[in-house]
């Protein structure tokens, strides 16, 4: 049985099981070593499959019964395109989600495609997308805040007349998150700034502290963000708060 087929079968078995299965029992069921089963479990967990380990004499692995893996039948070219695109997000605030998505695709990729796709991915090099530096906020927290539509309280380093960071111009603001923006060579958090009562874009490398608040604000008119984006594009300048 191929690795991807075994992992599909493993999910189906655990999903339908009434009791946890030990690694040794799963190994006997699939005719592989317990170590191989543990690696499969680890790969599935990285891919976001809710596999849980119950400890104790009657313990073992179990999974939410309503969970199942969706069918995914990609050609070699489609797998390459998706994985290459996800690789470009390694320098973005979506890097955590991108890594999980890559793991999911790799787990179900046709074995015949795996080697050539990995070889071609190894020939792709990106030299103009360095991760933001200087900030103290993990990138993944930004996408989480946006997905949850939360208000955030951030500490932001302003800039001097020549465009360099100016720590004397640091402000603390509450922002209703609206999205992420890639402009030139930097990522920005866009949202409604309550200090300025307007939409602003914050360079994420200049956010030194970020707190996700419990408040979920009412939705702003999307036309407000569209108008601001049009203004930024027309001026061809990086947006920034004032």
C-alpha positions in Angstrom: 0.0 0.0 0.0 1.3 3.4 -0.9 1.9 6.0 1.8 -0.9 8.3 0.7 -3.3 5.4 0.4 -2.3 4.2 3.9 -2.9 7.6 5.4 -6.3 7.8 3.8 -7.1 4.3 5.2 -5.7 5.3 8.6 -8.0 8.3 8.8 -11.0 6.2 7.7 -10.2 3.5 10.3 -9.8 5.9 13.2 -12.8 7.9 12.2 -15.1 4.9 12.4 -13.5 3.3 15.4 -15.3 3.3 18.7 -12.2 2.9 20.8 -8.6 4.3 20.4 -6.1 2.2 18.4 -2.6 1.7 19.6 0.4 2.2 17.3 1.2 -1.5 17.6 -2.3 -2.6 16.7 -2.3 -0.1 13.7 1.1 -1.4 12.6 -0.3 -5.0 12.5 -3.4 -3.9 10.7 -1.4 -2.2 7.9 1.6 -4.5 7.9 4.2 -1.8 8.7 6.3 -0.9 11.7 4.9 1.1 14.7 7.5 3.8 13.8 5.9 4.1 10.3 2.5 4.5 11.9 3.8 7.2 14.2 5.3 9.0 11.3 2.0 8.8 9.4 0.2 10.1 12.5 2.7 13.0 12.7 2.2 13.9 9.1 -1.5 13.9 9.4 -1.4 16.1 12.5 0.9 18.6 10.7 -1.6 18.6 7.9 -4.4 19.6 10.3 -6.1 16.2 10.7 -7.5 16.1 14.3 -5.8 12.9 15.5 -5.5 12.6 19.3 -3.4 10.4 21.5 -5.2 9.0 24.6 -2.8 7.8 27.3 -3.2 4.9 29.6 -3.6 1.1 29.4 -6.6 1.4 27.1 -5.2 4.4 25.2 -4.1 4.9 21.6 -5.0 7.1 18.7 -8.5 8.4 17.9 -10.0 11.0 15.6 -13.2 13.0 15.3 -15.7 10.6 13.7 -17.2 13.3 11.4 -13.8 14.2 10.0 -12.7 12.9 6.6 -10.1 13.9 4.0 -11.5 15.4 0.8 -10.6 13.8 -2.5 -7.7 15.6 -4.2 -6.6 14.5 -7.6 -4.0 16.9 -9.0 -1.8 16.3 -12.0 2.0 16.7 -11.6 1.8 20.2 -13.2 -1.1 21.2 -10.9 0.7 19.9 -7.8 3.9 21.8 -8.9 1.9 25.0 -9.5 0.1 24.9 -6.1 3.2 24.0 -4.1 5.3 26.6 -5.9 2.7 29.2 -5.1 2.5 28.2 -1.5 6.3 28.4 -1.3 6.1 32.0 -2.3 4.0 32.7 0.8 6.9 31.6 3.1 7.9 35.3 3.4 4.3 36.4 4.1 2.0 36.6 7.1 0.4 33.4 5.8 3.5 31.3 6.1 2.0 29.1 8.8 -1.1 28.3 6.9 0.9 27.8 3.7 3.2 25.3 5.4 0.1 23.3 6.6 -1.4 23.4 3.2 1.8 22.1 1.6 1.9 19.3 4.1 -1.7 18.3 3.2 -0.9 18.3 -0.5 2.3 16.3 0.0 0.4 13.8 2.1 -2.1 12.9 -0.7 0.2 13.5 -3.8 0.4 10.6 -6.3 3.6 8.7 -5.6 4.5 8.8 -9.3 4.4 12.6 -9.1 6.3 13.1 -5.9 9.9 12.8 -7.0 9.6 14.9 -10.2 7.6 17.6 -8.5 10.1 17.8 -5.6 13.0 18.0 -8.1 11.4 20.8 -10.0 10.6 22.7 -6.8 14.3 22.4 -6.0 15.1 24.4 -9.1 12.9 27.4 -8.0 14.7 30.2 -6.2 13.2 33.3 -4.7 15.6 36.2 -3.9 13.3 39.2 -3.7 10.9 38.1 -0.9 12.7 38.3 2.4 10.6 37.9 5.5 9.9 41.2 7.3 12.5 42.0 9.9 12.6 44.3 12.9 9.2 43.7 14.3 8.4 41.6 17.3 5.1 40.2 16.2 4.8 36.6 14.9 3.5 36.8 11.3 0.9 34.1 11.8 -0.9 36.2 14.5 -1.8 38.8 11.9 -3.7 36.4 9.6 -5.4 34.9 12.7 -6.6 38.3 13.8 -7.9 39.1 10.3 -9.6 35.7 10.0 -11.3 36.2 13.3 -12.3 39.8 12.3 -11.0 41.2 15.6 -9.9 44.6 16.8 -6.2 44.7 17.5 -4.2 47.1 19.7 -0.8 47.7 18.2 2.3 49.6 19.0 3.6 51.1 15.8 7.0 52.8 15.0 6.4 55.8 12.8 8.8 57.2 10.2 11.0 60.2 9.7 10.9 62.6 6.7 13.4 60.4 4.9 11.3 57.3 5.3 13.4 55.6 8.0 11.9 54.3 11.3 11.5 57.0 13.9 11.0 55.5 17.4 10.2 58.9 18.8 7.1 58.8 16.7 5.8 55.5 18.2 2.0 55.3 18.7 -0.4 52.9 20.2 -3.6 52.4 18.2 -6.7 50.3 18.0 -7.3 49.0 14.5 -10.3 47.2 13.0 -8.5 44.6 10.8 -9.5 44.5 7.2 -6.8 42.6 5.3 -3.2 42.3 4.3 -1.6 44.2 1.5 1.6 43.5 -0.5 3.1 46.8 -1.7 6.5 46.9 -3.4 8.7 44.8 -1.2 6.7 44.9 2.1 3.6 43.5 3.7 1.1 45.8 5.4 -1.8 45.3 7.7 -4.7 47.4 6.5 -7.6 48.4 8.7 -9.7 51.2 10.2 -7.5 53.2 12.6 -9.6 54.5 15.4 -6.9 57.1 16.3 -7.2 58.7 12.8 -10.8 57.6 12.1 -9.8 56.4 8.7 -8.2 53.5 6.8 -4.5 53.1 7.3 -1.8 50.7 6.2 0.8 49.5 8.8 4.1 48.0 7.7 4.2 44.8 9.7 8.0 45.1 10.4 7.2 48.2 12.3 4.6 46.7 14.5 6.5 46.0 17.8 3.5 44.8 19.9 0.1 43.5 19.0 -2.8 42.4 21.2 -5.9 40.8 19.8 -8.9 42.2 21.6 -12.2 40.4 22.2 -14.2 42.9 20.2 -15.6 42.0 16.8 -16.4 45.3 15.1 -19.3 45.9 12.7 -18.3 45.5 9.0 -17.1 48.7 7.3 -18.2 49.5 3.8 -15.9 47.6 1.4 -15.9 50.7 -0.9 -13.8 52.5 1.7 -10.9 50.1 1.4 -11.3 49.9 -2.4 -11.1 53.7 -2.6 -8.0 53.8 -0.5 -6.4 51.1 -2.6 -7.2 53.0 -5.7 -5.6 56.1 -4.2 -2.4 54.2 -3.2 -2.1 52.7 -6.7 -2.6 56.0 -8.4 0.2 57.6 -6.4 2.3 54.5 -6.6 3.4 55.1 -3.0 3.5 52.8 -0.1 0.6 53.5 2.2 1.4 54.4 5.8 -0.3 55.8 8.8 0.1 59.4 9.9 
